[in-house]
Amino acid sequence: MAAIVWTLVCSVLAAAVELIVGSYGICLPAFAAVAFCLAVAQGGRRAFPALAISGAILDLSFTRGFPAQLVLLPLLAALAEIWRKHGDCANPFAQLLPGVAVGGLSGAVLVVFVCLPGTPFGWDLLWRNGWIVLQSVIGGAVLTPFAMVLLDGGGRRLGLPLYAKARNRQEE
């Protein structure tokens, strides 16, 4: 029960951070970084329901016509499973690599499912969407190690599965 509440609280806070920063025109994948870290630490199937609720809240808050976060979550769960098996979960600096992937996935999903439909093709379209993906990639690379350290600090105090000890651990 504590894991579900922890996942819900952390993902809602990350969604709120993304919403606040997004209101200033900055594409920061805070929700995606936290969702990835929670999926690595707890397993994708265990964390998915609470993350889906928070993702839906984020999409509704941005008044998106398409639930982009619900498309992103299975991709993040697959990436988290790969990282659990083959990645270095203990070193915070090694999290730059999945952070770039998390940011790239988040930016690509946002561009493909939210920005492109109904937009005329031209240089402005390429420039604007390229800028969104670039912000997402940089933001993911910065936020994922930061989220890993913060979530492991709180998870350690609550006795929850930790990101840093997730390598090759079977999903509970």
ABEGO torsion letter per residue (X at the ends): XAAAAAAAAAAAAAAAAAAAAAAAGBBBBAAAAAAAAAAAAAEAAAAAAAAAAAAAAAAAAAGBABBAAAAAAAAAAAAAAAAAAABBAABAAAAAAAAAAAAAAAAAAAAAAAAABGBBBEAAAAAAAAAAAAAAAAAAAAAAAAAAAAAAAAAAAAGBBBAAAABGBBBX
